[in-house]
Amino acid sequence: MPAVTEDQVERVRALIAAIPPGRVRTYGDLSAQVGLSSPRIVGWIMRTDSADLPWHRVVPASGRPAAGLRERQLARLREEGVRVVDGRIDLRAHRM
């Protein structure tokens, strides 16, 4: 388990829950806002505790979802009006 407090976990969860449809945030955005040492900690939190969150709205800084989630994540984002070009989310248009 990474060095993370319960308060930080709850803050990450609250930030993810607050991402509106049609918008995205990167792992790094969330990590910086909460003061975590690495964006990977956000990924760890999501892997262990995100079933009730809009997980599909959290994306890598490259705008390219992980291979294992790509089709499902991009489909959900497209349903919300997120522009995807060549498998990459248009972060300029949709990043909060």
Secondary structure in CASP SS format (residue, H / E / C, confidence):
PFRMAT SS
TARGET T0000
AUTHOR 0000-0000-0000
METHOD secondary structure of the structure
MODEL  1
M C 1.00
P C 1.00
A C 1.00
V C 1.00
T C 1.00
E H 1.00
D H 1.00
Q H 1.00
V H 1.00
E H 1.00
R H 1.00
V H 1.00
R H 1.00
A H 1.00
L H 1.00
I H 1.00
A H 1.00
A C 1.00
I C 1.00
P C 1.00
P C 1.00
G C 1.00
R C 1.00
V E 1.00
R E 1.00
T E 1.00
Y H 1.00
G H 1.00
D H 1.00
L H 1.00
S H 1.00
A H 1.00
Q H 1.00
V H 1.00
G C 1.00
L C 1.00
S C 1.00
S C 1.00
P H 1.00
R H 1.00
I H 1.00
V H 1.00
G H 1.00
W H 1.00
I H 1.00
M H 1.00
R H 1.00
T H 1.00
D C 1.00
S C 1.00
A C 1.00
D C 1.00
L C 1.00
P C 1.00
W H 1.00
H H 1.00
R H 1.00
V E 1.00
V E 1.00
P C 1.00
A C 1.00
S C 1.00
G C 1.00
R C 1.00
P C 1.00
A C 1.00
A C 1.00
G C 1.00
L C 1.00
R H 1.00
E H 1.00
R H 1.00
Q H 1.00
L H 1.00
A H 1.00
R H 1.00
L H 1.00
R H 1.00
E H 1.00
E C 1.00
G C 1.00
V C 1.00
R C 1.00
V E 1.00
V E 1.00
D C 1.00
G C 1.00
R E 1.00
I E 1.00
D C 1.00
L H 1.00
R H 1.00
A H 1.00
H H 1.00
R E 1.00
M C 1.00
END
